[in-house]
Amino acid sequence: MKKLRILTVGVGGQGILLFSKILGEACLKADIPVAMSEVHGMAQRGGVVETNIVMGGIKSPLIAKGEADVLVGLEPVETLRALPRTRKGTVIVSSTDPVVPQIVKDGFAKYPELPPLFEKLKELFNKVYLFPGEQLAREAGTSRALNVVTLGALTGTGILPFSKEDMVEAIKSTVKPQFLEANLKAFELGFNAVTA
């Protein structure tokens, strides 16, 4: 059975916990052992949020420095901040749309220029999947679907040990009915963003 350590990072309000719940549900549907842990930080105030998801019978749900097989970022600076937990063979899946912190909006700090950082990522890692997550979520009909756009992108990489259909079924059984249509569209847009 394929063992996989997935570190997911972002900021409060991006739906990382639902992302992880759907991913865990897909594992269960495919009969793959899964364990998770969460770090909320100052989530409700736009602070750092992360989840550690391990598949395939890995005992500890904590991903240490250099252990992540996959780094999933819903916010690009948080993706960069988590790089010490990766290694040369880590697959990077990240939205390129920033969430500008209040301290930057107030003029007390500067948000980094992202294009040179994305180029550096591509130099350091063999598999880097970048996509405009917020833009695709809006295209799906709700900016709140960034998490499901990202699930689509992660699924599109082909690294997960289960099928696209398993993930779609997990979305159907986890997302509230009134939000299902937009989320299924968001999933397809994310999937197509990395496979096109």
N, C-alpha and C positions, 0 to 999 in steps of 0.2 A: 504494500500500500504506500502511495506517495505521501511523504511527510512534507509539510509546508508551514512556514512561519510568515504570517502577514502582519505587518505593522501599519496601522492606519492612523493618520494624523490630520488635524485641522483645527478649527476654532469653534467655539460654542455657537449653536444655531445652525450648523451645517448638516446636521442629521447623521453624525457618525455612529451614534448608538443604534439607530434604525438600520444603517448600512450593515453593521456587524450582526444585528439580529437576523436580517435577511440572509446574509452569508452563512451564518450558523444554521439556519433553517434549511438552506440548500444542501449543506453537508449532511444533515440528518436525513433528508429525503433520499440522498444518495448512499446512505448507510456508511458514512465516513465519520470516525470519531473526531470530535471538535471540542476545544476548550477556549475560553475567552477571559480576558481581564480588561478593565477600563480605568482610565485616569481622566477625571472630569476637570481638574483645575478650576479656573474661574469661568466655567462653561457658559453660565448665563450672562456673563458680561463680555463675551467675545474672547475669552481666554483659551488656552490650549486644551484640546481634547485629544486623547489617543485611545485606541484599542489594540490589544495584542490578540491575534487569532491564530491558534495552532491546530493543524489538521493531521490526521493519520496516526494518532496514538502518541503524540508527543505529550509527555507528562506535565511539564510546567507551562502555564499559559503566559509566562513572562519572556519577552524577547530582549536579550542582553546586547551589549555592544558587539557589532559585527555578526549578528545572528540572523537578521531579517533576510528571508528569501525574496520577499516582495515588500516594497515600500509604496503605500498608497497615500497620496496627499490630496486633500480637498482644498488646500490653500498652499500656494507655491512656496512662501517663505517657511511655513511649517514643514514642508517637504525637505527643504534645504537644512533646516534645523535638525532634522532627524537623521541626516546622513551618517553620523557616527555609529548608528545601529545597523548599518549596511556593510556589505563586503563587495568585492569586485563583481561577483556573479549575480548580485541582487537585481531584480527586475523593478524598474521605477515606473509607476503609473501616477500621473499628477495632472490636476487641473492647472491651467495657466492663468486663471482669473484671480486677481488678488482680493483679499478682504483687508481694506486699509484700516489699521487700528486708530482709535480715537487720538492717541498721542501724536500720530502723523497728521491727522486732520487738524489738530490744534496747533501744528507748526513746531512741536517740540522734538520731533524726530523725523527722519527721512526714510521713506520706503525704498528699498534697493531697486536698481534697474534690473529687470528680469531677463531680457533677451541674452545678455552675456552669461548669466548664470545658467540658463537653459542650455546654451552651447557647451559650457563646461561640464554639465551633467552628461551630455551626449559623448563627450570625450572620455569621461571616467567610467561609464557603464555601457555595456553592450546592448542592453534592451531598455530603451527609454520611450515611454508612451505619453505624449503630452496632448492635451485637448482643452478647448475652451469650455470648461464645465458649466459656469454660470450662463454663458450664452446659449448652450445647448438646453439647459434646464428651462430657460425662458422660451426657447423655441418649442419645447414640449408643452408649454402652457402654464408652468409654475416655476418660479425661481427656487422654490423649496425642494425641487427634485434633483438638486446637484448630487446628493448621495446616491440616487439610483442611476443617474448618468454615469457616475463613477463606477458603480457595480457593472454597468454595461461595458465600460472601457476595460475593467479588470477581466471580465469574462471574455472579451474580444482578444485578449493577449494569448489565450489558449493555455495558460499556466494552471488553471484550476483543475482539480481532479474529478470534475463532474461536468455535465453537459450544460449548454445554454438553456435547454428545456428545463433542467432541474432548477436553474436560477429563476426562470420565468415563473415556474410553479411556486417557488418560495416567495416571490413578490406577490403573487395572487393570494397566497394564504396569510400574508403578513400585513400588507397595505390595506387601509380602510377602503371599502368599496367606492366611496365618493371621490377618492384620489387615484384609483387604480388605472384608469385610462391614460391620464397624464404621465403616471409613473412608468407604465409599459412603453409609452412613446419615448420617454426619457431614457429608458434602458436601451432601446433600439438605437437612439441617436448616439449614446456613448459607445455602444458596441461597434457601430459603423465608423465612428471617429477614429478608431485604432485599427480597423481591418480594411478600410478603404484604400 
